[in-house]
Amino acid sequence: MYPILYRKKTGTSFCIALLLFALSVRLLCLPVLRTALWEEMRNALGGETFFRLALFLETGMLPQKQSASGQPAPFPSAPQQTEASVSASTQPVAETQSAASTQPPETAQPSESVPSTSEPARPSVSASTPFTEAEAEAIRFRGNCTYQVDKTELLLRPLRWKQSPGPKLLILHSHSCESYTQTEGHTYVPDANYRTLDLSNSVVAVGDALTEALGALGVEVIHDRTYNDYPDYNRSYAVAREKIQTYLEQYPSITMVIDLHRDALDKPVREKVAWEGQTLAPLMLVVGTDEGGLSHPHWEDNLSCALKLQALGNRELPGLFKNLSFRRERFNEDLTPGSLIVEVGSTENTLPEALASMPYLARWVAELLNLQASTPLP
């Protein structure tokens, strides 16, 4: 153990000395004693170099040398932290632990910006307030369409919608069986993964909530609650197209068609927005074009409508609308100048979260319909 001490023959006295030496080294390594005993031990052994070597062989550590003032520096038990490193390491840790103790794991913020629940509610701004270039630039696009568009021109463009007595809005669901994460009180028998024939727990129930909220605002709505994706999912858009055409023939007053969906994210992330003590499912508008090869004379009008709707939402509740999905596909939106797909939450959201977003969407749709009333089709 101590090669440097084995030069003499071992004997009883040497073993006792060795034991005492080892004991003294052990005592010296105690944090309470090492500083006080350093000077005494160094003087007793008669040489700092010898003692440092012996201590290294015993513990693998060396004490610091004397400081410039001649006083021995304390034996370090851990790397010393500067004031800056202490500030950077301890304060954020406390904040992180506090946040972790108050939020469950699934409440990750989200990738969009989320309004704080402590913010006062923003009053709704009337659709009569002119839109601005800044509002157009604040709306970001996603999706596979490569068309370059002038967002400002489209946002400021008057809505070219006809006016006639009767219902103005049709709500339907090309994918009627889309459903959400089950929760207590909202369970269902799945027909497939996040799909169910129980319309009271599917996206159709979200359409019911939107219809009710619009009705309370005086908007006459037709809500189609029939299956479009069952029994043949692949024909869902074709089936929905036939129904839209039938409704348009029966009610020529319809100027806006909302195809209400539930999104399915590539990665399972629970996106949500906290607002006024509620948890809301985010919304995403989907606008198709003719870039995929199908005729679509209304895609610019649809995009103008979507930009206005999202701008109205951003005025009152910024963060609820995700980036606008701009697509090559048509999605039956060629049938009216006011056709939109609205994705309400995703598979990771719950039905109550989707329902909670509908009063806000209803208010903005009603404002949009009031706005079009002042800009009739010539």
C-alpha positions as CSV (number, residue, x, y, z in Angstrom):
1,M,0.0,0.0,0.0
2,Y,2.9,2.4,0.9
3,P,5.9,1.4,-1.2
4,I,7.9,4.3,-0.1
5,L,7.7,3.1,3.5
6,Y,8.7,-0.5,2.9
7,R,12.5,0.1,2.7
8,K,12.9,-1.0,6.4
9,K,12.1,-4.4,7.6
10,T,8.7,-4.7,9.0
11,G,8.2,-5.3,12.7
12,T,5.8,-4.7,15.5
13,S,6.8,-1.1,16.0
14,F,6.7,-0.3,12.3
15,C,3.2,-1.9,12.0
16,I,2.0,0.3,14.9
17,A,3.6,3.4,13.3
18,L,2.0,2.5,10.0
19,L,-1.4,2.0,11.6
20,L,-1.1,5.4,13.4
21,F,0.0,7.1,10.1
22,A,-2.9,5.6,8.2
23,L,-5.3,6.7,10.9
24,S,-3.9,10.2,10.9
25,V,-4.3,10.4,7.1
26,R,-7.9,9.2,7.4
27,L,-8.6,11.8,10.0
28,L,-7.0,14.5,7.9
29,C,-9.3,13.7,5.1
30,L,-12.4,14.6,7.2
31,P,-13.7,18.0,6.0
32,V,-13.9,19.2,9.6
33,L,-10.3,18.4,10.5
34,R,-8.4,18.6,7.3
35,T,-7.9,22.4,7.3
36,A,-7.0,22.6,11.1
37,L,-4.6,19.6,11.0
38,W,-2.8,20.5,7.8
39,E,-0.3,22.8,9.3
40,E,0.3,20.5,12.3
41,M,0.9,17.4,10.2
42,R,3.1,19.2,7.8
43,N,5.3,20.4,10.6
44,A,5.4,17.0,12.3
45,L,6.5,15.1,9.1
46,G,9.1,17.7,8.4
47,G,8.5,18.1,4.8
48,E,5.5,19.2,2.7
49,T,6.6,17.2,-0.4
50,F,6.8,13.9,1.5
51,F,3.4,14.4,3.1
52,R,1.7,15.4,-0.2
53,L,3.0,12.3,-1.8
54,A,1.9,10.1,1.1
55,L,-1.6,11.7,1.1
56,F,-1.8,11.2,-2.6
57,L,-1.0,7.4,-2.3
58,E,-3.7,7.1,0.4
59,T,-6.6,9.2,-1.1
60,G,-5.7,10.0,-4.7
61,M,-6.0,13.8,-3.8
62,L,-3.6,16.5,-3.0
63,P,-4.2,19.5,-0.8
64,Q,-3.7,23.0,-2.3
65,K,-0.4,24.7,-1.7
66,Q,-0.1,27.7,0.6
67,S,-1.6,31.0,-0.6
68,A,0.4,34.1,-1.2
69,S,-0.3,35.3,2.3
70,G,1.4,32.2,3.8
71,Q,-1.8,30.7,5.1
72,P,-2.7,27.2,3.9
73,A,-5.6,27.0,1.4
74,P,-8.5,24.7,2.4
75,F,-8.5,21.2,0.9
76,P,-11.1,21.3,-1.9
77,S,-13.9,18.8,-1.6
78,A,-15.6,19.9,-4.9
79,P,-14.8,22.2,-7.9
80,Q,-15.4,25.8,-6.8
81,Q,-18.1,27.8,-8.4
82,T,-17.9,31.4,-9.4
83,E,-20.6,33.8,-8.5
84,A,-21.8,33.8,-12.1
85,S,-22.0,30.0,-12.3
86,V,-23.9,29.8,-9.1
87,S,-26.4,32.3,-10.3
88,A,-26.8,30.5,-13.6
89,S,-27.2,27.0,-12.1
90,T,-29.2,27.4,-8.9
91,Q,-31.9,30.0,-9.8
92,P,-33.2,28.3,-13.0
93,V,-33.2,24.9,-11.3
94,A,-35.5,26.3,-8.6
95,E,-37.9,27.7,-11.3
96,T,-37.9,24.4,-13.2
97,Q,-38.6,22.4,-10.1
98,S,-41.5,24.7,-9.2
99,A,-43.0,24.4,-12.7
100,A,-42.6,20.7,-12.6
101,S,-44.4,20.5,-9.3
102,T,-47.4,22.4,-10.6
103,Q,-47.9,21.1,-14.1
104,P,-48.6,17.5,-15.1
105,P,-46.3,16.0,-17.8
106,E,-48.8,16.2,-20.6
107,T,-49.1,20.0,-20.3
108,A,-46.0,20.6,-22.5
109,Q,-46.2,24.0,-24.2
110,P,-46.7,23.9,-27.1
111,S,-44.4,24.5,-30.6
112,E,-47.1,27.8,-31.2
113,S,-47.2,30.8,-28.9
114,V,-49.7,30.3,-26.1
115,P,-51.6,33.1,-24.3
116,S,-51.1,33.2,-20.6
117,T,-54.1,32.5,-18.4
118,S,-53.2,35.5,-16.3
119,E,-53.7,37.9,-19.2
120,P,-56.9,39.9,-19.2
121,A,-59.4,38.9,-21.9
122,R,-59.1,40.9,-25.1
123,P,-62.3,42.4,-26.2
124,S,-63.6,41.2,-29.6
125,V,-62.8,43.7,-32.3
126,S,-65.7,44.2,-34.8
127,A,-65.2,42.9,-38.3
128,S,-66.0,46.5,-39.4
129,T,-62.5,47.5,-38.2
130,P,-60.4,47.7,-41.4
131,F,-57.8,44.9,-41.8
132,T,-54.2,45.9,-42.1
133,E,-51.0,44.8,-43.9
134,A,-49.5,43.9,-40.5
135,E,-52.4,41.5,-39.8
136,A,-51.8,39.8,-43.2
137,E,-48.0,39.4,-42.6
138,A,-48.7,37.9,-39.2
139,I,-50.4,34.9,-40.7
140,R,-48.0,32.2,-41.7
141,F,-48.5,29.5,-44.2
142,R,-47.7,25.8,-44.2
143,G,-48.6,23.0,-46.6
144,N,-47.5,21.7,-50.1
145,C,-48.8,24.5,-52.4
146,T,-46.0,26.4,-54.1
147,Y,-48.2,29.4,-55.3
148,Q,-46.9,32.8,-54.3
149,V,-49.8,35.0,-53.1
150,D,-50.2,38.6,-52.0
151,K,-51.6,38.1,-48.5
152,T,-52.3,41.8,-48.0
153,E,-54.3,42.1,-51.2
154,L,-56.3,39.0,-50.4
155,L,-57.0,40.1,-46.9
156,L,-58.2,43.5,-48.0
157,R,-60.1,42.2,-51.0
158,P,-63.9,42.5,-50.5
159,L,-65.8,39.2,-50.2
160,R,-67.7,38.5,-53.4
161,W,-70.6,36.5,-51.9
162,K,-74.1,36.6,-53.2
163,Q,-76.9,37.6,-50.9
164,S,-80.4,36.1,-50.7
165,P,-82.7,35.2,-47.8
166,G,-82.2,31.9,-46.1
167,P,-79.4,30.0,-44.3
168,K,-75.9,31.4,-45.1
169,L,-73.8,28.6,-43.6
170,L,-73.5,24.8,-44.1
171,I,-71.5,22.7,-41.7
172,L,-70.6,19.1,-42.5
173,H,-67.9,16.5,-41.9
174,S,-66.2,14.7,-44.8
175,H,-64.7,12.5,-42.0
176,S,-67.6,12.2,-39.7
177,C,-66.1,9.4,-37.6
178,E,-63.0,11.2,-36.5
179,S,-62.7,11.2,-32.7
180,Y,-60.5,12.4,-29.8
181,T,-58.6,11.0,-26.9
182,Q,-61.1,9.4,-24.5
183,T,-61.6,10.9,-21.1
184,E,-64.0,10.2,-18.2
185,G,-67.4,11.0,-19.3
186,H,-66.4,10.9,-23.0
187,T,-65.8,7.3,-23.8
188,Y,-66.8,5.5,-26.9
189,V,-66.4,2.2,-28.8
190,P,-63.8,2.8,-31.5
191,D,-64.5,1.8,-35.0
192,A,-60.8,2.2,-35.8
193,N,-57.9,4.1,-34.3
194,Y,-59.4,7.5,-33.1
195,R,-62.6,6.8,-35.1
196,T,-66.0,5.9,-33.9
197,L,-69.6,5.5,-35.2
198,D,-70.8,7.2,-32.0
199,L,-71.5,10.7,-33.4
200,S,-72.0,12.1,-29.9
201,N,-68.3,11.5,-29.3
202,S,-66.9,12.3,-32.7
203,V,-66.1,15.5,-34.6
204,V,-69.9,15.7,-35.3
205,A,-70.4,16.6,-31.7
206,V,-68.0,19.5,-32.2
207,G,-70.2,20.6,-35.2
208,D,-73.2,20.5,-32.9
209,A,-71.5,22.9,-30.5
210,L,-70.5,25.2,-33.3
211,T,-74.1,25.2,-34.7
212,E,-75.5,25.9,-31.2
213,A,-73.1,28.8,-30.6
214,L,-73.8,30.3,-34.1
215,G,-77.6,30.0,-33.5
216,A,-77.2,31.9,-30.2
217,L,-75.6,34.7,-32.3
218,G,-78.5,34.8,-34.8
219,V,-76.8,32.9,-37.6
220,E,-79.0,30.4,-39.5
221,V,-77.0,27.2,-40.0
222,I,-77.5,23.9,-41.6
223,H,-75.6,21.1,-40.0
224,D,-75.3,17.8,-41.8
225,R,-74.8,15.0,-39.2
226,T,-74.7,12.0,-41.6
227,Y,-71.8,9.7,-42.3
228,N,-69.6,10.6,-45.2
229,D,-66.6,8.3,-44.5
230,Y,-68.6,5.1,-43.6
231,P,-68.7,2.4,-44.8
232,D,-66.3,3.6,-47.5
233,Y,-63.6,5.9,-46.2
234,N,-61.9,6.3,-49.6
235,R,-65.1,7.9,-51.1
236,S,-65.6,10.3,-48.2
237,Y,-64.9,13.5,-50.2
238,A,-67.0,12.3,-53.1
239,V,-69.9,11.5,-50.9
240,A,-69.6,14.9,-49.1
241,R,-69.4,16.6,-52.5
242,E,-72.7,15.2,-53.6
243,K,-74.3,16.4,-50.4
244,I,-72.9,19.9,-50.6
245,Q,-74.3,20.2,-54.2
246,T,-77.7,19.0,-53.0
247,Y,-77.7,21.6,-50.2
248,L,-76.6,24.4,-52.5
249,E,-79.5,23.5,-54.9
250,Q,-82.0,23.4,-52.1
251,Y,-80.7,26.5,-50.3
252,P,-79.2,29.0,-52.8
253,S,-78.6,31.4,-49.9
254,I,-75.6,29.4,-48.7
255,T,-72.4,31.4,-49.1
256,M,-70.1,29.6,-46.8
257,V,-69.4,25.9,-46.3
258,I,-67.3,24.7,-43.3
259,D,-66.0,21.1,-43.5
260,L,-65.2,20.4,-39.8
261,H,-62.4,17.9,-39.1
262,R,-60.1,16.6,-36.4
263,D,-56.4,16.8,-37.3
264,A,-54.0,13.8,-37.1
265,L,-50.5,14.9,-36.3
266,D,-47.4,13.0,-37.6
267,K,-46.0,13.2,-34.1
268,P,-48.3,12.7,-31.1
269,V,-48.1,16.1,-29.4
270,R,-51.0,17.4,-27.3
271,E,-51.3,21.0,-28.6
272,K,-53.6,23.2,-26.5
273,V,-54.2,26.8,-25.6
274,A,-54.9,28.1,-22.1
275,W,-57.3,31.0,-22.1
276,E,-59.5,32.5,-19.3
277,G,-59.2,29.4,-17.2
278,Q,-60.1,27.1,-20.1
279,T,-58.1,24.6,-22.1
280,L,-58.9,25.0,-25.8
281,A,-58.0,22.8,-28.8
282,P,-56.1,24.8,-31.4
283,L,-57.7,25.5,-34.8
284,M,-56.2,25.2,-38.3
285,L,-57.7,26.5,-41.5
286,V,-57.1,24.4,-44.7
287,V,-57.3,26.1,-48.1
288,G,-57.0,24.1,-51.3
289,T,-56.0,25.3,-54.8
290,D,-56.0,24.1,-58.4
291,E,-52.2,23.3,-58.4
292,G,-53.1,19.6,-58.2
293,G,-54.8,19.8,-61.6
294,L,-58.5,20.0,-60.7
295,S,-60.5,23.0,-61.6
296,H,-60.9,25.4,-58.7
297,P,-62.1,28.9,-59.7
298,H,-62.7,30.0,-56.2
299,W,-59.4,29.2,-54.4
300,E,-58.3,32.9,-54.1
301,D,-61.8,33.8,-52.7
302,N,-61.5,30.9,-50.2
303,L,-58.0,32.1,-49.2
304,S,-59.3,35.7,-48.8
305,C,-62.1,34.3,-46.6
306,A,-59.6,32.2,-44.5
307,L,-57.3,35.2,-44.0
308,K,-60.1,37.4,-42.8
309,L,-61.3,34.7,-40.4
310,Q,-57.9,34.1,-39.0
311,A,-57.2,37.8,-38.6
312,L,-60.4,38.2,-36.6
313,G,-59.3,35.3,-34.4
314,N,-55.8,36.8,-33.9
315,R,-57.4,40.1,-32.8
316,E,-59.2,38.5,-29.9
317,L,-57.3,35.3,-29.1
318,P,-53.8,35.2,-30.7
319,G,-52.4,31.7,-30.7
320,L,-55.6,29.7,-31.1
321,F,-55.2,29.6,-34.9
322,K,-52.2,27.6,-36.1
323,N,-50.4,28.4,-39.3
324,L,-52.8,28.3,-42.3
325,S,-52.5,25.1,-44.3
326,F,-52.2,26.0,-48.0
327,R,-52.6,22.9,-50.2
328,R,-52.5,21.7,-53.8
329,E,-55.6,19.5,-53.3
330,R,-59.1,20.9,-53.9
331,F,-61.1,19.4,-51.0
332,N,-64.5,20.3,-52.5
333,E,-63.8,24.0,-51.8
334,D,-64.4,24.9,-55.5
335,L,-68.2,24.7,-54.9
336,T,-68.5,28.2,-53.1
337,P,-66.3,31.2,-52.7
338,G,-66.6,30.8,-48.9
339,S,-65.6,27.1,-48.5
340,L,-63.1,26.2,-45.8
341,I,-61.8,23.1,-43.9
342,V,-61.4,23.8,-40.2
343,E,-59.3,21.3,-38.2
344,V,-60.3,21.4,-34.5
345,G,-57.6,19.9,-32.4
346,S,-55.9,16.5,-33.1
347,T,-56.0,13.0,-31.9
348,E,-54.1,14.0,-28.7
349,N,-56.8,16.5,-27.7
350,T,-60.0,15.7,-25.8
351,L,-63.5,16.3,-26.9
352,P,-64.1,18.9,-24.1
353,E,-61.0,20.8,-25.4
354,A,-62.5,20.8,-28.9
355,L,-65.9,21.9,-27.7
356,A,-64.4,24.8,-25.6
357,S,-63.0,26.4,-28.8
358,M,-66.4,26.5,-30.6
359,P,-67.8,29.7,-29.0
360,Y,-64.8,31.6,-30.2
361,L,-64.9,30.2,-33.7
362,A,-68.6,30.9,-33.8
363,R,-68.1,34.6,-32.9
364,W,-65.5,35.1,-35.7
365,V,-67.6,33.3,-38.3
366,A,-70.6,35.4,-37.4
367,E,-68.4,38.6,-37.7
368,L,-67.2,37.3,-41.1
369,L,-70.8,36.8,-42.3
370,N,-71.7,40.2,-41.1
371,L,-68.8,41.6,-43.0
372,Q,-69.8,40.0,-46.2
373,A,-73.3,41.5,-45.9
374,S,-71.8,44.9,-46.6
375,T,-69.9,43.7,-49.7
376,P,-72.4,41.9,-51.9
377,L,-71.5,40.2,-55.2
378,P,-72.2,42.7,-58.0
